[in-house]
Amino acid sequence: MKMKVLVLIFLLLPLALAQEVKIVEYKIDGTMKAVIDESGNAHVTEVWKFTPNLYLQMKQAYPTAYMLKREFENRRSDAEYRNMKIEWDDTNNRIKATYTILGAAVNRGSYWELRLGEGDLTLSSQTGNTVVLTSVQPLFGGQGRLVETITVVLPGNAGNIRFEDSSLRYVLPTGKSGRNSFFLVLVGISLLGLVFLNIPLKRGGG
């Protein structure tokens, strides 16, 4: 499940194909915050700040926020999104998107894995259950670039957190599973006791 750079690559495609548009400079500074719950769902907030010329072209390509939302949902079929909201901020040349990705982190048995995608992704810092990464993505054949700071907040009880192979991997306590295991042990001991109690009865009957 890839999360990195998400909406923008798809939304910028019409601009890349518009040959009549003269490219002066394309630069996008982005921030993403993804809060992962214990079920592996990602609650995401992204903000992208554009250079003025690119922001105006985006507005021409997608005059309403509804068109942005529809375009993104139509192009991304590799994940299930909920509660998506995209807003224009004309004052600051920004776009803000909020949404939830169901099952972004996957339980691999002994650990959980959150795939962040491919590309130039660098670990900047890690404090407790919060990991900060930096992504650099070229746009339009190197004529522009997207620099995005990605903050991932894992569940508070996550442990053994590590970043490798463009993924975040972590471990969660067993929780209810631990209690279920204890219950099964008690059941096993009880059954074993019944077996031992029944052995002399069978011998006596013989």
Residue pairs with C-beta under 8 A, 6 or more apart in sequence:
1 78
1 79
1 101
1 103
1 104
1 105
1 106
1 114
1 115
2 78
2 115
2 116
2 117
2 118
3 32
3 34
3 42
3 44
3 101
3 104
3 114
3 115
3 116
3 117
4 116
4 117
4 118
4 119
4 121
4 135
4 148
4 150
4 166
5 117
5 119
5 135
5 137
5 146
5 148
6 32
6 46
6 76
7 46
7 68
7 72
7 76
7 86
7 97
8 28
8 30
8 48
8 146
9 137
10 71
10 72
10 75
10 76
11 58
11 61
11 62
11 68
11 71
11 72
12 58
12 139
12 140
14 61
15 21
15 54
15 57
15 58
15 61
15 140
16 139
16 140
18 57
18 61
21 57
23 140
23 143
23 144
24 53
25 51
25 53
25 54
25 144
26 51
26 54
26 139
26 140
26 143
26 144
26 145
27 50
27 51
27 54
27 144
27 145
27 147
28 48
28 49
28 50
28 51
28 54
28 139
28 144
28 145
28 146
28 147
28 148
29 48
29 49
29 147
29 148
30 46
30 47
30 48
30 49
30 146
30 147
30 148
30 149
31 46
31 47
31 148
31 149
31 150
31 151
32 44
32 45
32 46
32 148
32 149
32 150
32 151
33 44
33 45
33 46
33 151
33 152
33 153
34 42
34 43
34 44
34 104
34 150
34 151
34 152
34 153
35 42
35 43
35 44
35 153
36 42
36 43
36 104
36 105
36 114
36 152
36 153
36 154
36 155
37 43
37 155
38 155
38 157
38 172
40 103
40 104
40 105
40 106
40 107
40 112
40 114
41 100
41 101
41 102
41 103
41 104
41 105
42 100
42 101
42 104
42 105
42 114
43 100
44 97
44 98
44 99
44 100
44 101
45 96
45 97
45 98
46 96
46 97
46 98
47 94
47 95
47 96
47 97
48 94
48 95
48 146
49 92
49 93
49 94
50 58
50 93
50 94
50 95
51 93
52 93
54 144
55 93
55 94
58 95
59 88
59 90
62 68
62 71
65 86
65 87
65 88
68 86
68 95
69 84
69 85
69 86
72 84
72 86
72 97
73 81
73 84
79 101
79 102
79 103
79 104
80 101
80 102
80 103
81 99
81 100
81 101
81 102
82 99
82 100
82 102
83 98
83 99
83 100
84 97
84 98
84 99
85 97
85 98
85 99
86 95
86 96
86 97
87 95
87 96
87 97
88 94
88 95
89 95
89 96
104 114
105 112
105 113
105 114
105 168
106 112
106 113
106 114
106 115
108 169
110 171
111 160
111 169
111 170
111 171
112 158
112 169
112 170
112 171
112 172
113 167
113 168
113 169
114 152
114 167
114 168
114 169
114 170
115 166
115 167
116 133
116 150
116 152
116 166
116 167
116 168
117 166
118 166
119 135
119 136
119 137
119 166
120 135
120 136
120 137
121 133
121 134
121 135
121 150
121 166
122 133
122 134
122 135
123 131
123 132
123 133
123 163
124 132
124 133
124 134
124 149
125 131
125 132
126 132
126 161
126 163
129 153
129 154
129 155
129 156
129 158
129 161
130 151
130 152
130 153
130 154
131 151
131 152
131 154
131 161
131 163
131 168
132 149
132 150
132 151
132 152
133 149
133 150
133 152
133 163
134 147
134 148
134 149
134 150
135 146
135 147
135 148
135 149
135 150
136 145
136 146
136 147
137 145
137 146
137 147
137 148
138 144
138 145
138 146
139 145
139 146
152 168
154 161
154 168
154 170
155 172
157 172
157 173
158 170
158 171
158 172
159 170
159 171
159 172
159 173
160 169
160 170
160 171
161 168
161 169
161 170
162 168
162 169
162 170
163 169
174 181
